[in-house]
Amino acid sequence: MGTITILIIVAWFTGIGLLLGIIYRKGLIALWREPVLRHPVLIFESDDWGAGPLQQADALNALHAVLSRFKDCRGHHPVMTLGLVLSIPDTQRINKSVPLAYHELVLSEPVFIPILNAIKQGMESGTFSAQLHGMAHYWPPALIASAEHNVEIRNWLSHQEYASTETLPDHLQSRWTDGSVLPTQPIDDAAIERAITEEVKVFQDILGVAPVVAVPPTFVWNDTVERIWSKLGVQTVITPGTRYEFRDAQGKLSPTGIKILNGERSAKTLYLVRDEYFEPARGHRAADTLMKMVKKSALGRPTLLETHRFNFINDKNTCNNALKELEILLKAVLQRFPDVRFISTATLSAQIAAHQGSLINTSFLHQLNAWLLRIKEISGFWKLARISGFALPLWLISLAVSQSKHNASHSAMNTP
């Protein structure tokens, strides 16, 4: 190959690289800034626990028993975060109210003591970590307004002593938007502030600790919600990798179109991404979940698995299968990743926020390796890279980085 040909090829790839870099610079820079983890991290992110069906106590005790049987290389148990719902409708009082008015049963009520004790036992032993899901899994005025003209919602309030909010229509399960009409309507800022102030206080009164992590019900929230959370001490918001602010005319989630990465911030609030699932009741098996963790770990990202209480409190066969899959998954994870870290979301967030700690890898080679894998997620960029041939030099750089990492690791192992 002649010198001129080589120069033409170099100029072509350089030009293409510069062009793609300019077009996709925002996404490329964001992926570079996203923290790279030194070790695989697994966290079970479970929602909807708290006030509600009384069989939750047995389910939580069973989960605690399974999680307690496993430890990582540092002796830490797997952590299941519990997105807590602090109240449900007091259906007896609501049914007697004329005109129809909202009343609630709070998690501190004597009837819920077994549930609360199970939560606290797991928190003390490190298998559970409490997170704020909400005072309720709906906006109470919207629920009552719907019940006044919707027979199904009125029946839901009338026939459930300890309500399962999972059976509500999806648009009513969103807390920070008014789902009494579709498309949903904004809630007054002052009403949001009163509601969040109340739920943060109730959380602290019940558990003795302030909430530092919040999980928006159905991932619908806005700047006002986030600002007030931050003002009252919430440091981390769990996201699905985007934000939803309302539901459309069909009741479907309406995204902002903004992509969220681990470690990104809005004012004082840090975001973490939970976009993989472990829902055995919906067919998510341990083997598939393990492969998701393999991919996440290769990208230098934590694996936050979304799961819900319905996997563990429905019929006996469903519950037993979910516990069995959990056990199979944990055995497989420890075998595949001997250096896995079992930690809480709050601990992960703190290290990412500080950009230091045993989990954060600041090595240039490791950052570059993770970035070269992550950029394939930018579909437009990667499509043009393949068409133009620019994927070839990226692949060669990736091979060189991998070899350098291997050599550095080998050298460190043989250093006396």
N, C-alpha and C positions, 0 to 999 in steps of 0.2 A: 504494500500500500504506500503510495507516494506521499511526500510531505504535504503537498497541496490538499490531497484528499483528507488527510488527517486534520489539517487546519479547518477544512470545510465542516467536517464532522464535529470538531470541538466548538466551532462557531455556532453551528446549528443547535447543539445541546445547550450551549451557554445562553443563546438567545431564547430558546424555548423555556429554559429554567427561569430566566429573568421575567419572561412574560407571565408564566404560571405563578411565579412568586408575587408579582404585582397584582394579578387578578384575584388570587386567593390568599393574599397576605394576612388578612384578619384571622381567618381560620387556621392558617399555618402557625401564626404567632401564638394563638390561643392554645393550640395543641402542644407547642414547645413549653409554654408556661405551666401547663397542667402538671402537678407533681408526679414524680416517678417513685414508686414504692420499691424498697429494697427486698421485701419478702412478700409472698402471697398473703393476702388478708381475706378472711371470710367472716361475714356478719349476717345473721338472720334478722331481717327487718320485718317484724310482725305487727299488724295493726288490729284495732277494734276491740282490744281487751278492756276490761274495767266493768263499769255498771252494765248490767245486762243479764243474760241467761245464767242461772246459778251453776250449771254444769261446768262453767269455766274453771271453777276451783279444782275439780278433778283433772281437767285438761292441763292446767298449768302445773299441777303437781307431777303429772306424767311427763310433761316436757322437761321439767327440772330434773327428774330422775334420769332421763336419757342424756341430757346435756352434761350431767354430773359424772357420767361414766367415761367421758373423753377429756383429754388434756393435750395442749400443744407442747412443744419442746421446752417451754418455760414453765409448764405446769398450770397454764391458764385454761379454764373451761371454755367451750364455745359459748358465745353470747347471743341470746335472742333479745332484741330490743322489743319493748312492748309499747306500741302507740296507744296511749290510754284515752278512753272516752270516759269522762268523769260523771256523766249523768245520762239518764234515759227518761222518757215520759212517765209521769205518775198517772197511769191510765185510769185508775179508779177515781182520782180527784178530777181529772179532765172530764171524764164521762158525767160527773155530777155537776159540772160547772155550767151555769146558764147566765149570760151567753158563754159559748165555748171559750175557754181560757187555758193557757199553758201552765202546767205544774210539772215539777221534776223530782226524780229520785236520784240522790247523789251517792257516789261510791262509798262515802263514809257511813251510809245507813247500816244499821245492825244486820240486815239481811245479807249484805255483801261482805261481811267480815271474813268468811272463808276465802273469798276471791282475793281480798286485800292481803290477807295473811300469806297466801301463796305467792302473790307478787313480791311482797317484802322478803320472804324467805329466799326467793331467787335472786333478788337484788343484793342481799347480804352475802350470798355465796358466790356471786359473780356470774351466774348463768342468765340473769335477766338485767336489763337496763331500761328504766322507764323514760319514755318520751311523750311529749305533749301532742295529742291528736286533736283534742278539743273538749270543751265542756259538754258538747253534744256532737253527734255525727250528722247534723243538719242545722239549719237556721230556724229556731223555734217559731218565730212569727210566720215564716213561710209554711211550716208544717201545719199550723193551725188554720192559716188562710186556705190551704189546699183541702184540709179536712172539711171545711165548711161547704165546699161545692163538689168534692170528689168522694164518692161513696167508698171506693177502695181504701183511701187514706183514712176515712172515718172508721171503717171496719178494722183497719190496722191498729188504730188507737184503742178500739173497743175490745179487741180479742187477745191482746198480748199483755200478760201481767209484767213480765220482764223482757222488754222489747228487744228483738233482733233487728237492728237497723239495716242489716244486709238485705232484708226483704223489701225495703222501701224502693220506689223508683229511683234510678240513678241520679236524676237531676235534683231530687230532694236530699240526697245524701251529701251534696256539696254544702259546706257550712258558710263559706265567705262570699256567697252570691245568693240572691233571692230567687229560689226555684219555684215560687208559687205560680209564676207565669213563664212562658217560653217565647222568645229567648229570655234567659234569666236576667234580672235587673240588678244594678249596683246597690249595695247597702250603704247607708249613711255612715260617714267616717266616725262620727261621735258614737254611734251605736256599736261599731266595730271596736272602738277603744274601750267602751264599757264592758263588752263581752270578753275581750282578751284580758283585761285587768282582773275580771272575776275568775276566769279559768286558771290564770297563773297563780292567783292567791289560793284557790281551792286545791290545785295540784300540790302546792307547797304545804298547805295545812294538812293534807292527807298523808303525804309521803315524807314530809320533813326536809325536803330538798327542793330547790327551785328548778324548773325545767330549763335546760340549756339546748335541747334539740326539739324542733317542732316538725311535725309531719302534717301538711295541709290535707284535710279530708278530700279525697278524690283529686288531689293535686290542683285544686282551684284556690288561688289567692292573688293578692295584688300588692302594690307598693304600700298602701296604708296598713295592711295586715303585717307586712314585713317590718315596717318602721316601728310599729307598736310592739311587736315581738322583741325587736332589738332593744328598744327603750326599757323593756321589762326584764331583760337578761337573757333572752334566747340568742344563742350565738350561731346556731347551725340550722339550716332548713334542708330537709330531704326532698329531692326533686326526682322526676323521671327523665331528666335531661332537657326539660323545657318547662314553661310555665303556662298554665291555663287560667284565664281570668273570668270566664263565664261559659255558659252552655248555649248552644244555638237553638233554633226553632224546633229541631228534632230531639233536643235534650243531649246532644253530643258535645263533648269537650271541644272548645274552640282555642287552639294554640296561638300564642303570640308570634310564633315563628322564630323565637330566639333560642339558640342552642346553648345549653348550660353544661359546663365541664366541672369536674371535681376541683375544688379549691377556688373557684371563681367567687367573687364577692358582689354584693349590692350594699353599699354603705358599710355597716359593721357586720353584716350577716354573711356567713360563709355557706356555700352550696356544696352538697354532696349528691352524687348521682346513684339512683337505685333503679336500674333498668333491666334486671334479670329476675326470674321468678322461680319460686319453689312452692308450687301449689299442687300437692299430690292429688287432691280431690278433683283437680282439672287435668290430670294426666301428666303432670310434670314429674318425671322420674329422676332418681338419684343419678343414673348414668348420664342423662342429658345435662343435668345441672353441673356435674363435674366438668363436662366439656366446656361449659360456659365459663367456669372458673379458670380452666386452662387458658382460654383466650384472654380473659381479663388480666390474668397474671402476666402473660407474655407482653401485654401492653403497659405493664407497670401500674395497673389500676387495682383498687380493691374490688372484691366481689360482694356487693350488697344484694341479698336475695329477698325479694318481696314475698311475703306470705301473710295469711290472714287467719283469724281464729276459726273461721268456718271449716278449715281443714281438720280441726281437732275437737270440735264440739257437736258435730252432727251425729249421724248414726254410728253405732259401735264399729262396724266394719271400716267405714271411712276413716275414723279416728285411728284405729289400729294400723291401717295401711299407711297413714301419714307418719305415724311414729316409727314404723318399720323403715320407710323410705329415708327418714331423717337419720336413723342409725346406720343404714347402708351408706348414705352419703358421707357421714362423718368418718366412717372406717376408710372409705375410698380416698377422701381428702388427705387423711393422715398418711396413707400409703403413698399417694402421688406427690404430696408436698410435705416432706418431713420438717421443713422450716416454716410451715404455715403459722400465722399469728391469729389467735382468737382474741379479739378486743371489742370494746364497745364503740359505737359510732362517735360518741363524745370524745373518746381517747384519740381515735383516728383524726377527727376534726381538729383537735388541739395541736397535734403534731403537724398537720398540714398548715394550720394557721401560723405556727411558729417557723415553718419551713426548716425544721430540724427535728432530730430525735432518731431513735433506732429504726424507724420505718422509712424515713425519707432518704432517697438516694440522690445525692447531688453530683455524682460522678458524671463528667461530660459524656463519656462513652455510653453509659447506661441511658442517659437522657436522649442522646442521639439515636440509639438503637430503638428505644420506645417510640420516639417521634417518627422515625422512618416507617414503623409499623402503623402508627396512628393515622398518618396522612392518607392512607388508603380509604379511610372513612369519609373523606371529602370526595363524594362521588364524581363531581364535575372535574376536579383536579386530576383524579386518578384515571378517569376515562380519557382525558386529553393527554395525560402522560403516556398511556399505552398507545394511543393512536399516533402520537408524535415520535415514539421511541424513547422518550425521556425516562420511561420506566426502567430502561436498561442501565443507565448510569446510577440510578437510585438503587437498583438491585446490587450492582457492583460495590457501591459504597456500603450497603447493608452487610454484604459478605465480609468486607474489610473490617467493619466495626465489630461484627461477631467474632472474627478471628482475633482481633485485638483484645476483646473482652476475655476470650478463652486464654490467651497468652498471659494476660495480667492476672487472671485467677490462678493459673497454673504456677506462675512465678511466686504469687503470695503464699500458696500452699507449700512450696518448697523452700521458702525463706526460713532459716533457722531462728 
